[in-house]
């Protein structure tokens, strides 16, 4: 007996209605130049990040431009604009940050 499938049109509508606005807090911290996403998650678990004056303990939080975010008591600065770097890398050349 085949399994019943949900109507895709109604499934898609439910997903967009339940999707929270904003970006994940770790992504916002990363774009602001604070730390990588994974390091930002560790900072959150360590209790170093507050949103609207409340300490958060999980990275499963979406924030918007209206939220006040602070790390170690200092307010978060505006995010850096996205940049794209183009580089001609000859064969055999290794590029790295570390």
C-alpha positions in Angstrom: 0.0 0.0 0.0 1.6 3.4 -1.0 2.1 6.0 1.6 -0.1 9.1 1.4 1.8 12.3 0.4 0.9 15.7 1.6 -0.1 18.3 -1.0 3.0 20.2 -1.8 1.2 23.5 -2.3 -0.1 23.5 1.2 3.2 22.2 2.6 5.0 25.1 1.1 2.5 27.6 2.4 2.8 26.3 5.9 6.6 26.5 5.8 6.7 30.2 4.7 4.1 31.2 7.4 6.1 29.5 10.2 9.6 30.7 9.1 10.8 33.3 11.6 12.1 36.6 10.2 15.7 37.8 10.5 19.0 35.8 10.5 20.4 33.4 12.9 22.4 35.0 15.7 25.7 33.2 14.8 25.4 34.4 11.2 24.9 38.0 12.4 27.9 37.8 14.7 30.0 36.3 11.9 29.0 39.0 9.4 29.9 41.7 12.0 33.5 40.3 12.2 33.2 39.0 15.7 34.0 35.3 15.1 33.2 32.5 12.8 29.8 30.9 13.0 31.0 28.0 15.0 33.1 30.2 17.4 30.0 32.5 17.8 28.0 29.4 18.8 30.6 28.6 21.5 30.5 32.2 22.7 26.7 32.0 23.0 26.9 28.7 25.0 29.5 30.4 27.3 27.0 33.1 28.1 28.9 36.0 26.5 26.1 37.2 24.2 23.0 39.2 25.1 20.0 40.1 22.9 17.8 43.0 24.1 19.5 42.8 27.5 18.9 39.1 28.1 21.6 36.6 28.1 21.0 33.8 25.5 22.2 30.2 25.9 21.3 28.7 22.5 22.2 29.7 19.0 18.7 28.8 17.7 17.6 32.4 17.7 16.7 34.7 14.8 17.4 38.4 15.2 16.5 41.4 13.1 18.0 44.9 12.8 15.7 46.1 15.6 17.3 43.7 18.2 20.1 45.1 20.4 23.0 42.6 20.4 26.0 42.8 22.8 29.1 40.6 23.2 30.9 40.8 26.5 28.9 43.9 27.3 29.9 45.8 24.1 27.2 46.6 21.5 27.5 45.0 18.2 28.6 47.3 15.3 26.9 47.3 11.9 27.7 44.3 9.7 30.5 44.6 7.2 29.3 44.8 3.6 29.8 41.6 1.6 32.9 41.5 -0.5 33.9 39.2 -3.3 37.6 38.6 -4.0 38.7 37.4 -7.3 42.2 36.0 -7.5 44.1 34.3 -10.3 45.8 31.4 -8.6 48.5 29.7 -10.7 48.8 25.9 -10.6 50.6 24.8 -7.5 50.1 28.0 -5.4 48.5 27.4 -2.0 46.4 30.2 -0.4 45.3 30.1 3.2 44.4 32.4 6.1 46.5 30.5 8.7 
